[in-house]
Amino acid sequence: MKSVEERRRYPRFEAPLSAEFKTARSVGDYALGMVRDFSRNGCRLIAKGIDANRNTPVEIKLQMPDQDCFVSIWGDVLWVKDIEGSAQAGVEFKSIDPGVKWEVLEYAYDRWRQKQRQAV
């Protein structure tokens, strides 16, 4: 069986960004969470609880890096796990503005490069 890393089409980059989200199963307001990492085709969402199963549609309102604005991303939940007292979900993007994707990936890549330089 292939590991999760081997199944990924694109590398993940750490990109801790504030987020609000709502799944198709959610009732009420958006819940608070955080996007932990980001790739070309998805992200990992962390929150106190995520009411979702595999293939549950989700809307994530992501706070853009170094800005006070939020943008919406739509996707499907691929997995949900309870890890270290919080819920984590892998989300595959279904609809994301290409400019938003590019800006977040640039932010995440710059963070990764800075960490690589510090490690040397």
MDTraj code that builds the backbone (N, CA, C; nanometers):
import mdtraj as md
import numpy as np

residues = "MET LYS SER VAL GLU GLU ARG ARG ARG TYR PRO ARG PHE GLU ALA PRO LEU SER ALA GLU PHE LYS THR ALA ARG SER VAL GLY ASP TYR ALA LEU GLY MET VAL ARG ASP PHE SER ARG ASN GLY CYS ARG LEU ILE ALA LYS GLY ILE ASP ALA ASN ARG ASN THR PRO VAL GLU ILE LYS LEU GLN MET PRO ASP GLN ASP CYS PHE VAL SER ILE TRP GLY ASP VAL LEU TRP VAL LYS ASP ILE GLU GLY SER ALA GLN ALA GLY VAL GLU PHE LYS SER ILE ASP PRO GLY VAL LYS TRP GLU VAL LEU GLU TYR ALA TYR ASP ARG TRP ARG GLN LYS GLN ARG GLN ALA VAL".split()
xyz = np.array([
    [0.0836, -0.1185, 0.0000],
    [0.0000, 0.0000, 0.0000],
    [0.0880, 0.1247, 0.0000],
    [0.0551, 0.2197, -0.0851],
    [0.1331, 0.3419, -0.0945],
    [0.1054, 0.4328, 0.0244],
    [0.2098, 0.5043, 0.0666],
    [0.1912, 0.6010, 0.1750],
    [0.1177, 0.7234, 0.1206],
    [0.0673, 0.8052, 0.2129],
    [-0.0035, 0.9270, 0.1725],
    [0.0887, 1.0166, 0.0913],
    [0.2151, 1.0284, 0.1332],
    [0.3100, 1.1125, 0.0608],
    [0.3264, 1.0653, -0.0828],
    [0.3313, 0.9322, -0.1057],
    [0.3498, 0.8787, -0.2403],
    [0.2270, 0.9012, -0.3275],
    [0.1077, 0.9096, -0.2661],
    [-0.0148, 0.9283, -0.3433],
    [-0.0377, 1.0739, -0.3815],
    [0.0284, 1.1659, -0.3161],
    [0.0071, 1.3079, -0.3452],
    [0.0617, 1.3431, -0.4826],
    [-0.0179, 1.4206, -0.5546],
    [0.0266, 1.4669, -0.6859],
    [0.1180, 1.5875, -0.6742],
    [0.0972, 1.6692, -0.5709],
    [0.1722, 1.7924, -0.5537],
    [0.2210, 1.8032, -0.4089],
    [0.3373, 1.8642, -0.3885],
    [0.3868, 1.8788, -0.2504],
    [0.3010, 1.9757, -0.1697],
    [0.2964, 1.9518, -0.0398],
    [0.2280, 2.0421, 0.0532],
    [0.3300, 2.1397, 0.1100],
    [0.2851, 2.2622, 0.1295],
    [0.3681, 2.3626, 0.1948],
    [0.2943, 2.4136, 0.3171],
    [0.3669, 2.4293, 0.4275],
    [0.3064, 2.4829, 0.5487],
    [0.2579, 2.6247, 0.5201],
    [0.1331, 2.6509, 0.5532],
    [0.0728, 2.7821, 0.5279],
    [-0.0322, 2.8097, 0.6342],
    [0.0097, 2.8371, 0.7584],
    [-0.0898, 2.8593, 0.8635],
    [-0.1683, 2.9882, 0.8405],
    [-0.2954, 2.9723, 0.8034],
    [-0.3815, 3.0865, 0.7754],
    [-0.5155, 3.0689, 0.8464],
    [-0.5665, 3.1776, 0.9014],
    [-0.6977, 3.1735, 0.9660],
    [-0.8053, 3.1419, 0.8636],
    [-0.9088, 3.0725, 0.9089],
    [-1.0164, 3.0344, 0.8181],
    [-1.1472, 3.0203, 0.8949],
    [-1.2541, 3.0325, 0.8216],
    [-1.3879, 2.9968, 0.8678],
    [-1.4380, 2.8940, 0.7670],
    [-1.5198, 2.8013, 0.8125],
    [-1.5657, 2.6988, 0.7184],
    [-1.7058, 2.6520, 0.7542],
    [-1.7684, 2.5929, 0.6547],
    [-1.9023, 2.5381, 0.6719],
    [-1.9158, 2.4207, 0.5761],
    [-1.9551, 2.3046, 0.6306],
    [-1.9759, 2.1887, 0.5450],
    [-2.1230, 2.1826, 0.5057],
    [-2.1529, 2.0989, 0.4093],
    [-2.2921, 2.0805, 0.3665],
    [-2.3765, 2.0243, 0.4799],
    [-2.3142, 1.9614, 0.5788],
    [-2.3862, 1.9039, 0.6924],
    [-2.4008, 2.0027, 0.8080],
    [-2.3289, 2.1157, 0.8027],
    [-2.3303, 2.2127, 0.9124],
    [-2.4625, 2.2863, 0.9211],
    [-2.5000, 2.3176, 1.0435],
    [-2.6186, 2.3979, 1.0687],
    [-2.5718, 2.5244, 1.1396],
    [-2.6161, 2.6405, 1.0930],
    [-2.5788, 2.7644, 1.1603],
    [-2.4633, 2.8357, 1.0928],
    [-2.3917, 2.9113, 1.1768],
    [-2.2837, 2.9966, 1.1278],
    [-2.1601, 2.9169, 1.0880],
    [-2.0654, 2.9892, 1.0303],
    [-1.9368, 2.9306, 0.9961],
    [-1.8600, 2.9010, 1.1244],
    [-1.7826, 2.7934, 1.1237],
    [-1.6976, 2.7569, 1.2370],
    [-1.5577, 2.8135, 1.2135],
    [-1.4868, 2.8397, 1.3224],
    [-1.3501, 2.8894, 1.3129],
    [-1.2536, 2.7733, 1.2968],
    [-1.1505, 2.7964, 1.2182],
    [-1.0491, 2.6945, 1.1975],
    [-0.9212, 2.7573, 1.1466],
    [-0.8329, 2.6726, 1.0979],
    [-0.7063, 2.7175, 1.0421],
    [-0.6684, 2.6239, 0.9284],
    [-0.6181, 2.6813, 0.8219],
    [-0.5586, 2.6005, 0.7165],
    [-0.4133, 2.5812, 0.7556],
    [-0.3718, 2.4578, 0.7699],
    [-0.2363, 2.4270, 0.8185],
    [-0.1358, 2.4196, 0.7045],
    [-0.1739, 2.3530, 0.5965],
    [-0.0862, 2.3463, 0.4801],
    [-0.1695, 2.3503, 0.3526],
    [-0.1005, 2.3731, 0.2423],
    [-0.1661, 2.4082, 0.1173],
    [-0.0869, 2.3480, 0.0026],
    [-0.1575, 2.2965, -0.0989],
    [-0.0913, 2.2484, -0.2200],
    [-0.1704, 2.2984, -0.3402],
    [-0.1285, 2.2584, -0.4594],
    [-0.1979, 2.3033, -0.5800],
    [-0.3407, 2.2518, -0.5879],
    [-0.3687, 2.1378, -0.5238],
    [-0.5029, 2.0819, -0.5394],
    [-0.5789, 2.0622, -0.4086],
    [-0.5234, 2.1110, -0.2957],
    [-0.5961, 2.0940, -0.1712],
    [-0.5281, 2.1570, -0.0518],
    [-0.5899, 2.1365, 0.0651],
    [-0.5352, 2.1912, 0.1887],
    [-0.5751, 2.1021, 0.3053],
    [-0.5106, 2.1270, 0.4200],
    [-0.5495, 2.0596, 0.5440],
    [-0.6115, 2.1636, 0.6351],
    [-0.7321, 2.1348, 0.6794],
    [-0.8101, 2.2220, 0.7663],
    [-0.8074, 2.1649, 0.9076],
    [-0.7857, 2.2512, 1.0072],
    [-0.7840, 2.2099, 1.1477],
    [-0.8858, 2.2929, 1.2232],
    [-0.9646, 2.2256, 1.3098],
    [-1.0656, 2.2944, 1.3902],
    [-1.0984, 2.2080, 1.5118],
    [-1.1783, 2.2626, 1.6029],
    [-1.2196, 2.1843, 1.7202],
    [-1.3074, 2.0672, 1.6797],
    [-1.3879, 2.0843, 1.5788],
    [-1.4733, 1.9787, 1.5289],
    [-1.5083, 2.0030, 1.3840],
    [-1.5134, 1.8971, 1.3063],
    [-1.5483, 1.9089, 1.1651],
    [-1.6561, 1.8051, 1.1367],
    [-1.7779, 1.8529, 1.1127],
    [-1.8919, 1.7646, 1.0893],
    [-1.8937, 1.7261, 0.9416],
    [-1.8169, 1.6218, 0.9072],
    [-1.8060, 1.5827, 0.7669],
    [-1.7602, 1.4381, 0.7559],
    [-1.7916, 1.3798, 0.6433],
    [-1.7410, 1.2492, 0.6009],
    [-1.6735, 1.2693, 0.4664],
    [-1.6174, 1.1617, 0.4137],
    [-1.5552, 1.1667, 0.2810],
    [-1.6581, 1.2165, 0.1782],
    [-1.6145, 1.3048, 0.0905],
    [-1.6925, 1.3643, -0.0187],
    [-1.7949, 1.4673, 0.0267],
    [-1.7929, 1.5088, 0.1536],
    [-1.8820, 1.6156, 0.1988],
    [-1.8330, 1.7483, 0.1422],
    [-1.9186, 1.8232, 0.0724],
    [-1.8781, 1.9558, 0.0234],
    [-1.8508, 2.0510, 0.1404],
    [-1.7528, 2.1374, 0.1220],
    [-1.7163, 2.2352, 0.2249],
    [-1.6807, 2.3681, 0.1584],
    [-1.7209, 2.4760, 0.2233],
    [-1.6761, 2.6094, 0.1829],
    [-1.5806, 2.6583, 0.2901],
    [-1.4626, 2.7030, 0.2481],
    [-1.3642, 2.7587, 0.3391],
    [-1.3461, 2.9053, 0.3043],
    [-1.3640, 2.9913, 0.4033],
    [-1.3332, 3.1333, 0.3870],
    [-1.1940, 3.1536, 0.4452],
    [-1.0981, 3.1689, 0.3581],
    [-0.9570, 3.1752, 0.3946],
    [-0.9119, 3.3199, 0.4052],
    [-0.8454, 3.3529, 0.5173],
    [-0.7890, 3.4872, 0.5308],
    [-0.6611, 3.4923, 0.4491],
    [-0.6547, 3.5861, 0.3577],
    [-0.5390, 3.5969, 0.2704],
    [-0.4157, 3.6396, 0.3497],
    [-0.2981, 3.5920, 0.3083],
    [-0.1750, 3.6249, 0.3807],
    [-0.1538, 3.7760, 0.3916],
    [-0.1268, 3.8211, 0.5130],
    [-0.0951, 3.9614, 0.5411],
    [-0.2038, 4.0584, 0.4957],
    [-0.3302, 4.0134, 0.4937],
    [-0.4420, 4.0985, 0.4538],
    [-0.5589, 4.0757, 0.5491],
    [-0.6519, 4.1697, 0.5501],
    [-0.7710, 4.1575, 0.6338],
    [-0.8908, 4.1030, 0.5583],
    [-0.8702, 4.0524, 0.4371],
    [-0.9838, 4.0027, 0.3588],
    [-0.9858, 3.8504, 0.3568],
    [-1.1061, 3.7970, 0.3414],
    [-1.1268, 3.6531, 0.3308],
    [-1.1766, 3.6221, 0.1899],
    [-1.1353, 3.5084, 0.1368],
    [-1.1835, 3.4624, 0.0065],
    [-1.2401, 3.3220, 0.0219],
    [-1.3397, 3.2895, -0.0574],
    [-1.4040, 3.1581, -0.0483],
    [-1.3377, 3.0581, -0.1412],
    [-1.3211, 2.9387, -0.0863],
    [-1.2701, 2.8233, -0.1598],
    [-1.3725, 2.7118, -0.1386],
    [-1.4065, 2.6415, -0.2442],
    [-1.4994, 2.5290, -0.2319],
    [-1.4251, 2.4003, -0.2625],
    [-1.4585, 2.2967, -0.1873],
    [-1.3942, 2.1685, -0.2101],
    [-1.4739, 2.0552, -0.1497],
    [-1.4161, 1.9363, -0.1567],
    [-1.4746, 1.8163, -0.0982],
    [-1.3788, 1.7603, 0.0050],
    [-1.4332, 1.7160, 0.1177],
    [-1.3534, 1.6539, 0.2225],
    [-1.3085, 1.5163, 0.1737],
    [-1.1783, 1.4881, 0.1856],
    [-1.1247, 1.3569, 0.1480],
    [-1.1101, 1.2657, 0.2688],
    [-1.0781, 1.3238, 0.3840],
    [-1.0621, 1.2466, 0.5069],
    [-1.0794, 1.3388, 0.6265],
    [-1.1160, 1.2807, 0.7409],
    [-1.1258, 1.3524, 0.8680],
    [-1.0636, 1.2641, 0.9749],
    [-0.9779, 1.3231, 1.0579],
    [-0.9121, 1.2495, 1.1664],
    [-0.9097, 1.3361, 1.2915],
    [-0.9176, 1.2722, 1.4067],
    [-0.8941, 1.3404, 1.5332],
    [-0.7478, 1.3204, 1.5683],
    [-0.6743, 1.4304, 1.5730],
    [-0.5316, 1.4256, 1.6009],
    [-0.4986, 1.5321, 1.7046],
    [-0.4352, 1.4897, 1.8115],
    [-0.3884, 1.5823, 1.9157],
    [-0.4995, 1.6733, 1.9663],
    [-0.6178, 1.6188, 1.9896],
    [-0.7272, 1.6954, 2.0480],
    [-0.8010, 1.7887, 1.9547],
    [-0.7733, 1.7790, 1.8261],
    [-0.8476, 1.8603, 1.7295],
    [-0.8832, 1.7750, 1.6085],
    [-0.9775, 1.8227, 1.5329],
    [-1.0159, 1.7527, 1.4103],
    [-0.9356, 1.8113, 1.2936],
    [-0.8921, 1.7245, 1.2057],
    [-0.8209, 1.7675, 1.0863],
    [-0.8884, 1.7038, 0.9658],
    [-0.8940, 1.7791, 0.8580],
    [-0.9575, 1.7289, 0.7357],
    [-0.8724, 1.7646, 0.6147],
    [-0.8595, 1.6696, 0.5260],
    [-0.7987, 1.6960, 0.3968],
    [-0.9077, 1.7382, 0.3013],
    [-0.8870, 1.8491, 0.2317],
    [-0.9874, 1.9030, 0.1402],
    [-0.9276, 1.9134, 0.0001],
    [-0.9984, 1.8574, -0.0965],
    [-0.9596, 1.8704, -0.2365],
    [-1.0378, 1.9865, -0.2971],
    [-0.9660, 2.0804, -0.3603],
    [-1.0314, 2.1968, -0.4176],
    [-1.1204, 2.1592, -0.5358],
    [-1.2378, 2.2210, -0.5403],
    [-1.3280, 2.2096, -0.6545],
    [-1.3401, 2.3430, -0.7259],
    [-1.3296, 2.4524, -0.6487],
    [-1.3380, 2.5856, -0.7073],
    [-1.2535, 2.6822, -0.6244],
    [-1.1505, 2.7360, -0.6888],
    [-1.0644, 2.8352, -0.6256],
    [-1.0141, 2.9298, -0.7335],
    [-1.0189, 3.0574, -0.7050],
    [-0.9700, 3.1576, -0.7993],
    [-0.8200, 3.1344, -0.8228],
    [-0.7748, 3.1279, -0.9481],
    [-0.6327, 3.1023, -0.9753],
    [-0.5394, 3.2056, -0.9114],
    [-0.5817, 3.3308, -0.9052],
    [-0.4991, 3.4336, -0.8417],
    [-0.4839, 3.4103, -0.6926],
    [-0.5896, 3.3661, -0.6279],
    [-0.5858, 3.3340, -0.4854],
    [-0.4910, 3.2167, -0.4623],
    [-0.5055, 3.1130, -0.5429],
    [-0.4185, 2.9960, -0.5299],
    [-0.2719, 3.0363, -0.5439],
    [-0.2426, 3.1152, -0.6448],
    [-0.1054, 3.1591, -0.6698],
    [-0.0518, 3.2385, -0.5505],
    [-0.1307, 3.3300, -0.4966],
    [-0.0855, 3.4132, -0.3848],
    [-0.0575, 3.3292, -0.2598],
    [-0.1441, 3.2354, -0.2293],
    [-0.1228, 3.1507, -0.1110],
    [-0.0027, 3.0589, -0.1324],
    [0.0117, 3.0015, -0.2507],
    [0.1270, 2.9158, -0.2770],
    [0.2576, 2.9943, -0.2713],
    [0.2593, 3.1164, -0.3196],
    [0.3789, 3.2015, -0.3098],
    [0.4135, 3.2278, -0.1637],
    [0.3130, 3.2596, -0.0830],
    [0.3320, 3.2819, 0.0602],
    [0.3906, 3.1566, 0.1256],
    [0.3325, 3.0420, 0.0970],
    [0.3775, 2.9169, 0.1570],
    [0.5185, 2.8808, 0.1101],
    [0.5456, 2.8999, -0.0176],
    [0.6785, 2.8692, -0.0712],
    [0.7837, 2.9601, -0.0095],
    [0.7548, 3.0878, 0.0053],
    [0.8488, 3.1804, 0.0676],
    [0.8799, 3.1395, 0.2112],
    [0.7779, 3.0944, 0.2848],
    [0.7995, 3.0458, 0.4223],
    [0.8912, 2.9229, 0.4210],
    [0.8676, 2.8315, 0.3275],
    [0.9485, 2.7115, 0.3161],
    [1.0942, 2.7465, 0.2852],
    [1.1161, 2.8396, 0.1908],
    [1.2525, 2.8798, 0.1551],
    [1.3241, 2.9441, 0.2725],
    [1.2526, 3.0258, 0.3486],
    [1.3126, 3.0902, 0.4648],
    [1.3563, 2.9850, 0.5676],
    [1.2737, 2.8836, 0.5898],
    [1.3099, 2.7755, 0.6830],
    [1.4320, 2.6985, 0.6322],
    [1.4388, 2.6752, 0.5005],
    [1.5533, 2.6035, 0.4428],
    [1.6819, 2.6821, 0.4639],
    [1.6764, 2.8133, 0.4484],
    [1.7951, 2.8986, 0.4681],
    [1.8400, 2.8968, 0.6138],
    [1.7428, 2.8973, 0.7053],
    [1.7750, 2.8983, 0.8482],
    [1.8366, 2.7659, 0.8912],
    [1.8026, 2.6587, 0.8224],
    [1.8522, 2.5267, 0.8591],
    [1.9988, 2.5091, 0.8189],
    [2.0464, 2.5918, 0.7277],
    [2.1856, 2.5790, 0.6776],
    [2.2830, 2.6479, 0.7676],
])
top = md.Topology()
chain = top.add_chain()
for i, resn in enumerate(residues, 1):
    res = top.add_residue(resn, chain, resSeq=i)
    for name in ("N", "CA", "C"):
        top.add_atom(name, md.element.get_by_symbol(name[0]), res)
traj = md.Trajectory(xyz[None], top)
